[in-house]
């Protein structure tokens, strides 16, 4: 009988405390509508030429970004070929900064267009990292923003790969 009374007393004392804690947590962390986030895919290798050198760049990758927070997580691979087709450099790339995003909308959350500008670092195989490279990803789905050609451009100290040879990109609305 003494044990039952102690369990009853402990339960009677803990229930109001649990109620206060749970209500307090609910009040302290209300549901807040967050800004939309996006992801993107570079469908197949994106191929560009540098009109000044006729060198070619092939680039693959994917990532996600939050325009409101100005954050991006993205990476992929790259290869640069001379005008004669000889490999000049190859390796990986990683996003290091979010510059801008202009959404173009689309028919569904999985099919969105827009113009994304990010800063990346290239990590050439056997070489030093190359910082401050700008990648502009263009998807023509939707309306608004004048993105130019479908695909991407890559500019910086490795060249100005602005002539799209092959490009296919897609943005996805995550929330």
N, C-alpha and C positions, 0 to 999 in steps of 0.2 A: 504494500500500500504506500509506503514511504517512497519507493522508487517511482511509482506511477505519479505521485504528487510532484516529485522533483522534475520529471519529464514534462508534466503539464505546466509547471511554473516556468521552466526553461523555454518551452514553446510559446507560452503567453508573453514572455519578455522579449523573445527574438522576433516574433511575427511583426510587431510594430516597427522594430528596427529595420527588418528586411524591407518592409513597405516603404519606409522613409528613404532608405538607400536606393531602392529601385525607382521610386518616383523622382528622387533627386538626380539620378543618372539620366532618366528620361528627359527631365527638364534641362539638364546641363548639356545635353547633346541632341538638340532638335534636328530634324531632318531638314537639310538645306539644299535647295536645288542648285546643282553645280553646273558649270558651263560645259558645253559639249567638248568632247575630246574626239580625236580622229586617229585613224591609222592609214597607212598607204602601202601600196605594193608597186614595185617596178616590175611589170610583167615581162619576163624574159630580159635578156641583156638590152639595155638602152645603148644605142650607138650614135656617136656624134663625131663631127669633123671640126678641126680648127681651121678656119678659112685662111689663116695666115701661113700655116705650115703644111696643111693637108694631112697632119697626123690624125689618127682616129682613136677615140676613147670608147671602150665598152664597159658598162657599169651595171651591176645588179644590186638589189637591196630591198629593204622594207623598214618600216618603223612606225612609231606612234608619237603624237604630240598633243599638247594642250595649249591652244592659242591664248587663253586668258592668263594662264600661269607662265606663258612664254618658255615652255620646256619641250624638249624633244629627246627621244631615244630612237636611234636609227643606226644601221650599219649595213655593210655589204662588201662586195669585191669590185676591183677595177683592173683594167689592163689598158695600157697606152701603146699604140703601134705607130711606127713611122709611116710616111707616105708610101714607102715601098712595101709595107706590111711586116717589117721586122719588129719584134717586141722591144719596146724601150723601157717599160716599167710595168710591174703588176704587184698587187697586194690587196690589202683591205682598207676600208674607210670606216670612220665612226663620226657621228654627229657630235659637235661640240657647242653648238649654239642655235637658238631659234631666232630667226630674223622677222618673218612675217607670214601670214596666211590670209588669203582672200577666198572665202568659200563661194562656190558657184551653185551649190545645191545639187539636187538630183532626184530621180524617181523613187529611190528607196534609201534606207540607211546604209545598205551595202554597196550602193552605186552613187557616188558623189563626185563632183568635180571641184576644181579650185587651183590656186597657185600657191605653192609652199616654197619659201626661201629659207634655207638653213646654211649654217657654216659647218664645215667638216674638216677633219684631219685625215690625210692619206698616210698609210703605213706601207711604203713600198718594201717588197721582199729584198732584204740585204741592204737597205738604205735607211736614212734618217727620216723621221716623220715630217710631213709637209703640212703646215698649219695654214689656216685662213682661206681655205678653198670654199667657194660659194656654189651650192647646188640649188637650182630652181626646178621644182617639179611641177609640170603643167598637165592637168587633166581637163579635157574639153567638155565633159559632161556638165549639163546645167547652163545657166546664163549669168552674165555679169563678168567682171574681171576680164581683161584682154590678155590671155595667157600666151598668145603666139601659137606655135606648133605643139601638138601632143608629144609629150616626152619630157626631156629635161635638158638643161644647159649646165655646164661646169666651167667655172672661170676661176682664175688665180694664177699662181706662179708656175703651174704645170702646163698652162695653155688656156686658150679661150675656145672651148668646145661648144660653139653656139649653133652650128648647123646640124639639125636633127636628121640623122640618116634613118634610124628606126627608133620609135618610141611608143610605148603603151604603158600608161599609168592608171591608177585608180585609187580614190580615197574612200574610206569607210567612216561613217558617223558611228562612234561607239556609244554615246549616250545622248 
